[in-house]
Amino acid sequence: MRYVVLVVFLMIVASLGSALFFMYRDQSGSNRAVKALAIRVGLSIALFLFLMAGYYFGYIPGRLS
């Protein structure tokens, strides 16, 4: 579970970096930066839902007091 979360988080950071790169390098008519940011948002929502489902099904244990 830990490795899946780490890989998705690295994909989110890579998408953010590619959006920054496209923002600086592309012409004004290109929309590759917008697509990269949309992918980042989608990955972030998927990671959140994955973590919530993992907690619900018991793959991520809760803290004991």
mmCIF file of the N, C-alpha and C atoms, coordinates in Angstrom:
data_MODEL
# 
_entry.id   MODEL 
# 
loop_
_atom_site.group_PDB 
_atom_site.id 
_atom_site.type_symbol 
_atom_site.label_atom_id 
_atom_site.label_alt_id 
_atom_site.label_comp_id 
_atom_site.label_asym_id 
_atom_site.label_entity_id 
_atom_site.label_seq_id 
_atom_site.pdbx_PDB_ins_code 
_atom_site.Cartn_x 
_atom_site.Cartn_y 
_atom_site.Cartn_z 
_atom_site.occupancy 
_atom_site.B_iso_or_equiv 
_atom_site.pdbx_formal_charge 
_atom_site.auth_seq_id 
_atom_site.auth_comp_id 
_atom_site.auth_asym_id 
_atom_site.auth_atom_id 
_atom_site.pdbx_PDB_model_num 
ATOM 1   N N  . MET A 1 1  ? 0.833   -1.188 0.000   1.00 0.00 ? 1  MET A N  1 
ATOM 2   C CA . MET A 1 1  ? 0.000   0.000  0.000   1.00 0.00 ? 1  MET A CA 1 
ATOM 3   C C  . MET A 1 1  ? 0.874   1.247  0.000   1.00 0.00 ? 1  MET A C  1 
ATOM 4   N N  . ARG A 1 2  ? 1.939   1.204  0.780   1.00 0.00 ? 2  ARG A N  1 
ATOM 5   C CA . ARG A 1 2  ? 2.832   2.360  0.888   1.00 0.00 ? 2  ARG A CA 1 
ATOM 6   C C  . ARG A 1 2  ? 3.470   2.690  -0.460  1.00 0.00 ? 2  ARG A C  1 
ATOM 7   N N  . TYR A 1 3  ? 3.845   1.653  -1.213  1.00 0.00 ? 3  TYR A N  1 
ATOM 8   C CA . TYR A 1 3  ? 4.513   1.872  -2.490  1.00 0.00 ? 3  TYR A CA 1 
ATOM 9   C C  . TYR A 1 3  ? 3.566   2.420  -3.541  1.00 0.00 ? 3  TYR A C  1 
ATOM 10  N N  . VAL A 1 4  ? 2.329   1.991  -3.502  1.00 0.00 ? 4  VAL A N  1 
ATOM 11  C CA . VAL A 1 4  ? 1.332   2.511  -4.448  1.00 0.00 ? 4  VAL A CA 1 
ATOM 12  C C  . VAL A 1 4  ? 1.113   3.999  -4.209  1.00 0.00 ? 4  VAL A C  1 
ATOM 13  N N  . VAL A 1 5  ? 0.982   4.382  -2.958  1.00 0.00 ? 5  VAL A N  1 
ATOM 14  C CA . VAL A 1 5  ? 0.792   5.800  -2.619  1.00 0.00 ? 5  VAL A CA 1 
ATOM 15  C C  . VAL A 1 5  ? 2.007   6.610  -3.038  1.00 0.00 ? 5  VAL A C  1 
ATOM 16  N N  . LEU A 1 6  ? 3.195   6.063  -2.817  1.00 0.00 ? 6  LEU A N  1 
ATOM 17  C CA . LEU A 1 6  ? 4.430   6.767  -3.181  1.00 0.00 ? 6  LEU A CA 1 
ATOM 18  C C  . LEU A 1 6  ? 4.529   6.954  -4.691  1.00 0.00 ? 6  LEU A C  1 
ATOM 19  N N  . VAL A 1 7  ? 4.183   5.924  -5.449  1.00 0.00 ? 7  VAL A N  1 
ATOM 20  C CA . VAL A 1 7  ? 4.251   6.025  -6.912  1.00 0.00 ? 7  VAL A CA 1 
ATOM 21  C C  . VAL A 1 7  ? 3.254   7.052  -7.431  1.00 0.00 ? 7  VAL A C  1 
ATOM 22  N N  . VAL A 1 8  ? 2.037   7.035  -6.921  1.00 0.00 ? 8  VAL A N  1 
ATOM 23  C CA . VAL A 1 8  ? 1.028   8.008  -7.373  1.00 0.00 ? 8  VAL A CA 1 
ATOM 24  C C  . VAL A 1 8  ? 1.452   9.423  -6.987  1.00 0.00 ? 8  VAL A C  1 
ATOM 25  N N  . PHE A 1 9  ? 2.022   9.578  -5.792  1.00 0.00 ? 9  PHE A N  1 
ATOM 26  C CA . PHE A 1 9  ? 2.491   10.901 -5.384  1.00 0.00 ? 9  PHE A CA 1 
ATOM 27  C C  . PHE A 1 9  ? 3.617   11.390 -6.299  1.00 0.00 ? 9  PHE A C  1 
ATOM 28  N N  . LEU A 1 10 ? 4.523   10.513 -6.683  1.00 0.00 ? 10 LEU A N  1 
ATOM 29  C CA . LEU A 1 10 ? 5.595   10.897 -7.608  1.00 0.00 ? 10 LEU A CA 1 
ATOM 30  C C  . LEU A 1 10 ? 5.042   11.249 -8.988  1.00 0.00 ? 10 LEU A C  1 
ATOM 31  N N  . MET A 1 11 ? 3.981   10.563 -9.406  1.00 0.00 ? 11 MET A N  1 
ATOM 32  C CA . MET A 1 11 ? 3.344   10.912 -10.673 1.00 0.00 ? 11 MET A CA 1 
ATOM 33  C C  . MET A 1 11 ? 2.696   12.293 -10.599 1.00 0.00 ? 11 MET A C  1 
ATOM 34  N N  . ILE A 1 12 ? 2.139   12.641 -9.454  1.00 0.00 ? 12 ILE A N  1 
ATOM 35  C CA . ILE A 1 12 ? 1.543   13.965 -9.270  1.00 0.00 ? 12 ILE A CA 1 
ATOM 36  C C  . ILE A 1 12 ? 2.621   15.047 -9.364  1.00 0.00 ? 12 ILE A C  1 
ATOM 37  N N  . VAL A 1 13 ? 3.750   14.816 -8.718  1.00 0.00 ? 13 VAL A N  1 
ATOM 38  C CA . VAL A 1 13 ? 4.843   15.786 -8.756  1.00 0.00 ? 13 VAL A CA 1 
ATOM 39  C C  . VAL A 1 13 ? 5.407   15.905 -10.168 1.00 0.00 ? 13 VAL A C  1 
ATOM 40  N N  . ALA A 1 14 ? 5.525   14.777 -10.879 1.00 0.00 ? 14 ALA A N  1 
ATOM 41  C CA . ALA A 1 14 ? 6.026   14.811 -12.255 1.00 0.00 ? 14 ALA A CA 1 
ATOM 42  C C  . ALA A 1 14 ? 5.079   15.580 -13.167 1.00 0.00 ? 14 ALA A C  1 
ATOM 43  N N  . SER A 1 15 ? 3.787   15.408 -12.978 1.00 0.00 ? 15 SER A N  1 
ATOM 44  C CA . SER A 1 15 ? 2.810   16.139 -13.781 1.00 0.00 ? 15 SER A CA 1 
ATOM 45  C C  . SER A 1 15 ? 2.888   17.638 -13.504 1.00 0.00 ? 15 SER A C  1 
ATOM 46  N N  . LEU A 1 16 ? 3.085   17.984 -12.245 1.00 0.00 ? 16 LEU A N  1 
ATOM 47  C CA . LEU A 1 16 ? 3.239   19.399 -11.901 1.00 0.00 ? 16 LEU A CA 1 
ATOM 48  C C  . LEU A 1 16 ? 4.501   19.983 -12.525 1.00 0.00 ? 16 LEU A C  1 
ATOM 49  N N  . GLY A 1 17 ? 5.584   19.223 -12.507 1.00 0.00 ? 17 GLY A N  1 
ATOM 50  C CA . GLY A 1 17 ? 6.834   19.677 -13.133 1.00 0.00 ? 17 GLY A CA 1 
ATOM 51  C C  . GLY A 1 17 ? 6.699   19.819 -14.633 1.00 0.00 ? 17 GLY A C  1 
ATOM 52  N N  . SER A 1 18 ? 6.004   18.893 -15.282 1.00 0.00 ? 18 SER A N  1 
ATOM 53  C CA . SER A 1 18 ? 5.832   19.008 -16.727 1.00 0.00 ? 18 SER A CA 1 
ATOM 54  C C  . SER A 1 18 ? 4.949   20.204 -17.078 1.00 0.00 ? 18 SER A C  1 
ATOM 55  N N  . ALA A 1 19 ? 3.959   20.500 -16.247 1.00 0.00 ? 19 ALA A N  1 
ATOM 56  C CA . ALA A 1 19 ? 3.134   21.686 -16.499 1.00 0.00 ? 19 ALA A CA 1 
ATOM 57  C C  . ALA A 1 19 ? 3.973   22.957 -16.394 1.00 0.00 ? 19 ALA A C  1 
ATOM 58  N N  . LEU A 1 20 ? 4.863   23.000 -15.417 1.00 0.00 ? 20 LEU A N  1 
ATOM 59  C CA . LEU A 1 20 ? 5.744   24.162 -15.287 1.00 0.00 ? 20 LEU A CA 1 
ATOM 60  C C  . LEU A 1 20 ? 6.654   24.284 -16.501 1.00 0.00 ? 20 LEU A C  1 
ATOM 61  N N  . PHE A 1 21 ? 7.189   23.160 -16.954 1.00 0.00 ? 21 PHE A N  1 
ATOM 62  C CA . PHE A 1 21 ? 8.052   23.160 -18.141 1.00 0.00 ? 21 PHE A CA 1 
ATOM 63  C C  . PHE A 1 21 ? 7.290   23.644 -19.368 1.00 0.00 ? 21 PHE A C  1 
ATOM 64  N N  . PHE A 1 22 ? 6.063   23.126 -19.567 1.00 0.00 ? 22 PHE A N  1 
ATOM 65  C CA . PHE A 1 22 ? 5.269   23.529 -20.729 1.00 0.00 ? 22 PHE A CA 1 
ATOM 66  C C  . PHE A 1 22 ? 4.872   24.995 -20.649 1.00 0.00 ? 22 PHE A C  1 
ATOM 67  N N  . MET A 1 23 ? 4.666   25.511 -19.456 1.00 0.00 ? 23 MET A N  1 
ATOM 68  C CA . MET A 1 23 ? 4.290   26.910 -19.313 1.00 0.00 ? 23 MET A CA 1 
ATOM 69  C C  . MET A 1 23 ? 5.422   27.831 -19.779 1.00 0.00 ? 23 MET A C  1 
ATOM 70  N N  . TYR A 1 24 ? 6.650   27.439 -19.518 1.00 0.00 ? 24 TYR A N  1 
ATOM 71  C CA . TYR A 1 24 ? 7.780   28.277 -19.898 1.00 0.00 ? 24 TYR A CA 1 
ATOM 72  C C  . TYR A 1 24 ? 8.208   28.071 -21.337 1.00 0.00 ? 24 TYR A C  1 
ATOM 73  N N  . ARG A 1 25 ? 8.047   26.888 -21.903 1.00 0.00 ? 25 ARG A N  1 
ATOM 74  C CA . ARG A 1 25 ? 8.609   26.582 -23.202 1.00 0.00 ? 25 ARG A CA 1 
ATOM 75  C C  . ARG A 1 25 ? 7.633   26.702 -24.363 1.00 0.00 ? 25 ARG A C  1 
ATOM 76  N N  . ASP A 1 26 ? 6.345   26.500 -24.155 1.00 0.00 ? 26 ASP A N  1 
ATOM 77  C CA . ASP A 1 26 ? 5.388   26.465 -25.262 1.00 0.00 ? 26 ASP A CA 1 
ATOM 78  C C  . ASP A 1 26 ? 4.981   27.856 -25.710 1.00 0.00 ? 26 ASP A C  1 
ATOM 79  N N  . GLN A 1 27 ? 4.416   27.879 -26.902 1.00 0.00 ? 27 GLN A N  1 
ATOM 80  C CA . GLN A 1 27 ? 3.885   29.118 -27.449 1.00 0.00 ? 27 GLN A CA 1 
ATOM 81  C C  . GLN A 1 27 ? 2.582   29.453 -26.731 1.00 0.00 ? 27 GLN A C  1 
ATOM 82  N N  . SER A 1 28 ? 2.064   30.612 -26.980 1.00 0.00 ? 28 SER A N  1 
ATOM 83  C CA . SER A 1 28 ? 0.866   31.062 -26.258 1.00 0.00 ? 28 SER A CA 1 
ATOM 84  C C  . SER A 1 28 ? -0.383  30.277 -26.650 1.00 0.00 ? 28 SER A C  1 
ATOM 85  N N  . GLY A 1 29 ? -0.426  29.649 -27.822 1.00 0.00 ? 29 GLY A N  1 
ATOM 86  C CA . GLY A 1 29 ? -1.615  28.931 -28.255 1.00 0.00 ? 29 GLY A CA 1 
ATOM 87  C C  . GLY A 1 29 ? -1.680  27.486 -27.789 1.00 0.00 ? 29 GLY A C  1 
ATOM 88  N N  . SER A 1 30 ? -0.631  26.998 -27.163 1.00 0.00 ? 30 SER A N  1 
ATOM 89  C CA . SER A 1 30 ? -0.600  25.603 -26.756 1.00 0.00 ? 30 SER A CA 1 
ATOM 90  C C  . SER A 1 30 ? -1.337  25.407 -25.431 1.00 0.00 ? 30 SER A C  1 
ATOM 91  N N  . ASN A 1 31 ? -1.960  24.260 -25.290 1.00 0.00 ? 31 ASN A N  1 
ATOM 92  C CA . ASN A 1 31 ? -2.686  23.989 -24.050 1.00 0.00 ? 31 ASN A CA 1 
ATOM 93  C C  . ASN A 1 31 ? -2.146  22.736 -23.351 1.00 0.00 ? 31 ASN A C  1 
ATOM 94  N N  . ARG A 1 32 ? -0.881  22.394 -23.578 1.00 0.00 ? 32 ARG A N  1 
ATOM 95  C CA . ARG A 1 32 ? -0.300  21.227 -22.923 1.00 0.00 ? 32 ARG A CA 1 
ATOM 96  C C  . ARG A 1 32 ? -0.161  21.436 -21.422 1.00 0.00 ? 32 ARG A C  1 
ATOM 97  N N  . ALA A 1 33 ? 0.075   22.658 -20.979 1.00 0.00 ? 33 ALA A N  1 
ATOM 98  C CA . ALA A 1 33 ? 0.180   22.929 -19.539 1.00 0.00 ? 33 ALA A CA 1 
ATOM 99  C C  . ALA A 1 33 ? -1.174  22.710 -18.865 1.00 0.00 ? 33 ALA A C  1 
ATOM 100 N N  . VAL A 1 34 ? -2.242  23.087 -19.529 1.00 0.00 ? 34 VAL A N  1 
ATOM 101 C CA . VAL A 1 34 ? -3.580  22.894 -18.964 1.00 0.00 ? 34 VAL A CA 1 
ATOM 102 C C  . VAL A 1 34 ? -3.887  21.404 -18.845 1.00 0.00 ? 34 VAL A C  1 
ATOM 103 N N  . LYS A 1 35 ? -3.513  20.626 -19.851 1.00 0.00 ? 35 LYS A N  1 
ATOM 104 C CA . LYS A 1 35 ? -3.732  19.186 -19.806 1.00 0.00 ? 35 LYS A CA 1 
ATOM 105 C C  . LYS A 1 35 ? -2.911  18.545 -18.691 1.00 0.00 ? 35 LYS A C  1 
ATOM 106 N N  . ALA A 1 36 ? -1.660  18.983 -18.517 1.00 0.00 ? 36 ALA A N  1 
ATOM 107 C CA . ALA A 1 36 ? -0.819  18.432 -17.452 1.00 0.00 ? 36 ALA A CA 1 
ATOM 108 C C  . ALA A 1 36 ? -1.394  18.762 -16.079 1.00 0.00 ? 36 ALA A C  1 
ATOM 109 N N  . LEU A 1 37 ? -1.923  19.963 -15.911 1.00 0.00 ? 37 LEU A N  1 
ATOM 110 C CA . LEU A 1 37 ? -2.530  20.328 -14.627 1.00 0.00 ? 37 LEU A CA 1 
ATOM 111 C C  . LEU A 1 37 ? -3.835  19.569 -14.395 1.00 0.00 ? 37 LEU A C  1 
ATOM 112 N N  . ALA A 1 38 ? -4.581  19.305 -15.460 1.00 0.00 ? 38 ALA A N  1 
ATOM 113 C CA . ALA A 1 38 ? -5.805  18.512 -15.322 1.00 0.00 ? 38 ALA A CA 1 
ATOM 114 C C  . ALA A 1 38 ? -5.475  17.079 -14.917 1.00 0.00 ? 38 ALA A C  1 
ATOM 115 N N  . ILE A 1 39 ? -4.408  16.528 -15.461 1.00 0.00 ? 39 ILE A N  1 
ATOM 116 C CA . ILE A 1 39 ? -3.963  15.190 -15.065 1.00 0.00 ? 39 ILE A CA 1 
ATOM 117 C C  . ILE A 1 39 ? -3.549  15.193 -13.603 1.00 0.00 ? 39 ILE A C  1 
ATOM 118 N N  . ARG A 1 40 ? -2.879  16.250 -13.165 1.00 0.00 ? 40 ARG A N  1 
ATOM 119 C CA . ARG A 1 40 ? -2.454  16.344 -11.764 1.00 0.00 ? 40 ARG A CA 1 
ATOM 120 C C  . ARG A 1 40 ? -3.663  16.368 -10.829 1.00 0.00 ? 40 ARG A C  1 
ATOM 121 N N  . VAL A 1 41 ? -4.674  17.122 -11.197 1.00 0.00 ? 41 VAL A N  1 
ATOM 122 C CA . VAL A 1 41 ? -5.880  17.194 -10.368 1.00 0.00 ? 41 VAL A CA 1 
ATOM 123 C C  . VAL A 1 41 ? -6.568  15.829 -10.323 1.00 0.00 ? 41 VAL A C  1 
ATOM 124 N N  . GLY A 1 42 ? -6.643  15.166 -11.474 1.00 0.00 ? 42 GLY A N  1 
ATOM 125 C CA . GLY A 1 42 ? -7.251  13.842 -11.517 1.00 0.00 ? 42 GLY A CA 1 
ATOM 126 C C  . GLY A 1 42 ? -6.491  12.827 -10.673 1.00 0.00 ? 42 GLY A C  1 
ATOM 127 N N  . LEU A 1 43 ? -5.163  12.860 -10.738 1.00 0.00 ? 43 LEU A N  1 
ATOM 128 C CA . LEU A 1 43 ? -4.346  11.967 -9.920  1.00 0.00 ? 43 LEU A CA 1 
ATOM 129 C C  . LEU A 1 43 ? -4.504  12.272 -8.436  1.00 0.00 ? 43 LEU A C  1 
ATOM 130 N N  . SER A 1 44 ? -4.614  13.536 -8.085  1.00 0.00 ? 44 SER A N  1 
ATOM 131 C CA . SER A 1 44 ? -4.786  13.904 -6.677  1.00 0.00 ? 44 SER A CA 1 
ATOM 132 C C  . SER A 1 44 ? -6.118  13.413 -6.132  1.00 0.00 ? 44 SER A C  1 
ATOM 133 N N  . ILE A 1 45 ? -7.170  13.555 -6.918  1.00 0.00 ? 45 ILE A N  1 
ATOM 134 C CA . ILE A 1 45 ? -8.480  13.060 -6.488  1.00 0.00 ? 45 ILE A CA 1 
ATOM 135 C C  . ILE A 1 45 ? -8.466  11.542 -6.386  1.00 0.00 ? 45 ILE A C  1 
ATOM 136 N N  . ALA A 1 46 ? -7.818  10.877 -7.356  1.00 0.00 ? 46 ALA A N  1 
ATOM 137 C CA . ALA A 1 46 ? -7.733  9.419  -7.319  1.00 0.00 ? 46 ALA A CA 1 
ATOM 138 C C  . ALA A 1 46 ? -6.945  8.943  -6.102  1.00 0.00 ? 46 ALA A C  1 
ATOM 139 N N  . LEU A 1 47 ? -5.866  9.640  -5.766  1.00 0.00 ? 47 LEU A N  1 
ATOM 140 C CA . LEU A 1 47 ? -5.082  9.270  -4.591  1.00 0.00 ? 47 LEU A CA 1 
ATOM 141 C C  . LEU A 1 47 ? -5.902  9.442  -3.320  1.00 0.00 ? 47 LEU A C  1 
ATOM 142 N N  . PHE A 1 48 ? -6.649  10.522 -3.230  1.00 0.00 ? 48 PHE A N  1 
ATOM 143 C CA . PHE A 1 48 ? -7.495  10.756 -2.059  1.00 0.00 ? 48 PHE A CA 1 
ATOM 144 C C  . PHE A 1 48 ? -8.544  9.654  -1.919  1.00 0.00 ? 48 PHE A C  1 
ATOM 145 N N  . LEU A 1 49 ? -9.206  9.314  -3.018  1.00 0.00 ? 49 LEU A N  1 
ATOM 146 C CA . LEU A 1 49 ? -10.217 8.264  -2.974  1.00 0.00 ? 49 LEU A CA 1 
ATOM 147 C C  . LEU A 1 49 ? -9.593  6.904  -2.654  1.00 0.00 ? 49 LEU A C  1 
ATOM 148 N N  . PHE A 1 50 ? -8.405  6.653  -3.182  1.00 0.00 ? 50 PHE A N  1 
ATOM 149 C CA . PHE A 1 50 ? -7.701  5.410  -2.910  1.00 0.00 ? 50 PHE A CA 1 
ATOM 150 C C  . PHE A 1 50 ? -7.347  5.301  -1.429  1.00 0.00 ? 50 PHE A C  1 
ATOM 151 N N  . LEU A 1 51 ? -6.899  6.401  -0.840  1.00 0.00 ? 51 LEU A N  1 
ATOM 152 C CA . LEU A 1 51 ? -6.572  6.395  0.588   1.00 0.00 ? 51 LEU A CA 1 
ATOM 153 C C  . LEU A 1 51 ? -7.824  6.209  1.443   1.00 0.00 ? 51 LEU A C  1 
ATOM 154 N N  . MET A 1 52 ? -8.907  6.850  1.062   1.00 0.00 ? 52 MET A N  1 
ATOM 155 C CA . MET A 1 52 ? -10.157 6.684  1.811   1.00 0.00 ? 52 MET A CA 1 
ATOM 156 C C  . MET A 1 52 ? -10.662 5.244  1.723   1.00 0.00 ? 52 MET A C  1 
ATOM 157 N N  . ALA A 1 53 ? -10.581 4.650  0.543   1.00 0.00 ? 53 ALA A N  1 
ATOM 158 C CA . ALA A 1 53 ? -11.020 3.260  0.377   1.00 0.00 ? 53 ALA A CA 1 
ATOM 159 C C  . ALA A 1 53 ? -10.093 2.315  1.144   1.00 0.00 ? 53 ALA A C  1 
ATOM 160 N N  . GLY A 1 54 ? -8.801  2.587  1.134   1.00 0.00 ? 54 GLY A N  1 
ATOM 161 C CA . GLY A 1 54 ? -7.863  1.762  1.883   1.00 0.00 ? 54 GLY A CA 1 
ATOM 162 C C  . GLY A 1 54 ? -8.122  1.803  3.373   1.00 0.00 ? 54 GLY A C  1 
ATOM 163 N N  . TYR A 1 55 ? -8.476  2.948  3.878   1.00 0.00 ? 55 TYR A N  1 
ATOM 164 C CA . TYR A 1 55 ? -8.812  3.065  5.296   1.00 0.00 ? 55 TYR A CA 1 
ATOM 165 C C  . TYR A 1 55 ? -10.125 2.351  5.605   1.00 0.00 ? 55 TYR A C  1 
ATOM 166 N N  . TYR A 1 56 ? -11.107 2.511  4.718   1.00 0.00 ? 56 TYR A N  1 
ATOM 167 C CA . TYR A 1 56 ? -12.416 1.900  4.943   1.00 0.00 ? 56 TYR A CA 1 
ATOM 168 C C  . TYR A 1 56 ? -12.328 0.371  4.956   1.00 0.00 ? 56 TYR A C  1 
ATOM 169 N N  . PHE A 1 57 ? -11.537 -0.196 4.038   1.00 0.00 ? 57 PHE A N  1 
ATOM 170 C CA . PHE A 1 57 ? -11.426 -1.646 3.932   1.00 0.00 ? 57 PHE A CA 1 
ATOM 171 C C  . PHE A 1 57 ? -10.361 -2.232 4.855   1.00 0.00 ? 57 PHE A C  1 
ATOM 172 N N  . GLY A 1 58 ? -9.690  -1.401 5.632   1.00 0.00 ? 58 GLY A N  1 
ATOM 173 C CA . GLY A 1 58 ? -8.751  -1.897 6.626   1.00 0.00 ? 58 GLY A CA 1 
ATOM 174 C C  . GLY A 1 58 ? -7.329  -2.079 6.161   1.00 0.00 ? 58 GLY A C  1 
ATOM 175 N N  . TYR A 1 59 ? -6.998  -1.637 4.948   1.00 0.00 ? 59 TYR A N  1 
ATOM 176 C CA . TYR A 1 59 ? -5.614  -1.744 4.473   1.00 0.00 ? 59 TYR A CA 1 
ATOM 177 C C  . TYR A 1 59 ? -4.712  -0.718 5.146   1.00 0.00 ? 59 TYR A C  1 
ATOM 178 N N  . ILE A 1 60 ? -5.314  0.356  5.627   1.00 0.00 ? 60 ILE A N  1 
ATOM 179 C CA . ILE A 1 60 ? -4.584  1.392  6.362   1.00 0.00 ? 60 ILE A CA 1 
ATOM 180 C C  . ILE A 1 60 ? -5.156  1.390  7.780   1.00 0.00 ? 60 ILE A C  1 
ATOM 181 N N  . PRO A 1 61 ? -4.384  0.930  8.741   1.00 0.00 ? 61 PRO A N  1 
ATOM 182 C CA . PRO A 1 61 ? -4.927  0.866  10.104  1.00 0.00 ? 61 PRO A CA 1 
ATOM 183 C C  . PRO A 1 61 ? -5.030  2.250  10.728  1.00 0.00 ? 61 PRO A C  1 
ATOM 184 N N  . GLY A 1 62 ? -6.007  2.405  11.598  1.00 0.00 ? 62 GLY A N  1 
ATOM 185 C CA . GLY A 1 62 ? -6.169  3.658  12.327  1.00 0.00 ? 62 GLY A CA 1 
ATOM 186 C C  . GLY A 1 62 ? -5.198  3.716  13.495  1.00 0.00 ? 62 GLY A C  1 
ATOM 187 N N  . ARG A 1 63 ? -5.051  4.865  14.074  1.00 0.00 ? 63 ARG A N  1 
ATOM 188 C CA . ARG A 1 63 ? -4.169  5.027  15.243  1.00 0.00 ? 63 ARG A CA 1 
ATOM 189 C C  . ARG A 1 63 ? -4.869  4.555  16.481  1.00 0.00 ? 63 ARG A C  1 
ATOM 190 N N  . LEU A 1 64 ? -4.122  3.892  17.336  1.00 0.00 ? 64 LEU A N  1 
ATOM 191 C CA . LEU A 1 64 ? -4.647  3.482  18.627  1.00 0.00 ? 64 LEU A CA 1 
ATOM 192 C C  . LEU A 1 64 ? -4.211  4.466  19.686  1.00 0.00 ? 64 LEU A C  1 
ATOM 193 N N  . SER A 1 65 ? -5.096  4.850  20.529  1.00 0.00 ? 65 SER A N  1 
ATOM 194 C CA . SER A 1 65 ? -4.753  5.831  21.580  1.00 0.00 ? 65 SER A CA 1 
ATOM 195 C C  . SER A 1 65 ? -4.224  5.154  22.802  1.00 0.00 ? 65 SER A C  1 
# 
